[in-house]
Amino acid sequence: MAGVGAELAGVALGAAALVPPAIALINFWTDFIGDTKRFGEDSQRFVTRFSELASWYSSLQSVLFDPQKFSFVKGSVYQDLSETDQALIMDMMRELPRILYEYYLVETSYGIDKNGGAESESVNLSMAVILTPDQMRIMFGEGEKPESNPKSRLLSFRNLWWSARTKKRVQELLVDYEDWLNRIKSTVERAWWPRTFTEHYANLQVIENDPDCQAIGVAETAGLKKLLLNDAVMPEHMRLEGSVLRIEQFDGSFRGVSSLKQNPVFVEWIKYQPTKEGFIDERLERRFREISSLLNRARDPEFCVLHCRNFSITEFPEPEFRLIYDLPEGSTSKPKSLKTIIESTSGTKPSLGSIFRLCYELARSLSLFHSVGWIHRSIRSENILFFNSNLGGNCLIKPYICGFEACRLEEEISTGPWDDLPERNVYRHPDRWGIPKKSFTKYHDIYGMYAYLSVR
């Protein structure tokens, strides 16, 4: 066992050893793009963005490799992960300094070529100045070190001038850097949310309040997952009592617009079956509270959901559960659904680029929703709404997913009644036609999303 522990510690040290060379390269680029002679007025903007990304990276390595970070984890978070996840993160941690090095290499080559093949004092950018031989071996392994002077076979003098000495090259570097940060954040979240330490309310509270977790964007997910634990305390202030809402339906579905305390709101509802005693089932009531709390806390714009301000449970004239949302700022009172836009025969059709962007935004939103253990169960084009009709035409900017009144945790069972309208079968997996043959899972959500995007 001691040998296994030493081996795990060695792997963790190997991954952590990639941090110093990455920081050295980050510092180089921060200094480089801070040169106003090269970038003029854009220099400060580049430096600010690069500094933000550098801070993000610092928080990431603290969360992953600091053995004192979380008392509920033995050692570091990285050591607590499976060997497969450790290997994946190790590869990604090695990827960042390599990305930075590629751009560094181009800049070095330009400095050498520009000065007639010899490095002047002002462009002495050899890797020995920045990285030690050991750091180079950690980054590239034995025998994989790239040449420090690729000269014209890598890029011509003109290309070097264009790519390394202009704003375009730095903008490309920032894009690659941000892309890496987004990818490793997703990788870390996929790896650590299934771990046992995330099944305790107190641990998730620590993660939610940790500055480094907030910086890398996992704190909000911790807050959402916290609401779903058995020992979670459901907020009481969200339940609306004694208010009568006059709801103006706009498309025949169980939803519409209303006014609450002189503020315009969007309302959607579902009918429920009371118990024999005429009350709401306790399990169902808790699910309604969890749904409203989840949508109240989901403030990340990538979720593409409206902010839920209240919920209500009515018994007269019919037993209904209602979700009450704030309308987006500057929105019109009546939104358009994606279904309406698809079927529209007037106005300008959405561009191919806007359709691709919509697909990406909706897929990302559904992935985030699934990451906290919930399934939607009503993914279809009529539940994708656009509140910016004032922009004119069939605009696909800022989609909002609605229809959450029937969603639930994936491991729970459906309470019914099921939706058996034949016209909606196009959005359903065949296992869910008629009387469902299988329990609803996140894969049925994904099938529904693929279906409504294909219909388009």
Summary of the structure (lengths in Angstrom):
residues: 456
radius of gyration: 26.7
end to end distance: 57.0
largest distance: 91.0
contacts: 1319
relative contact order: 0.07
helix: 55%
strand: 10%
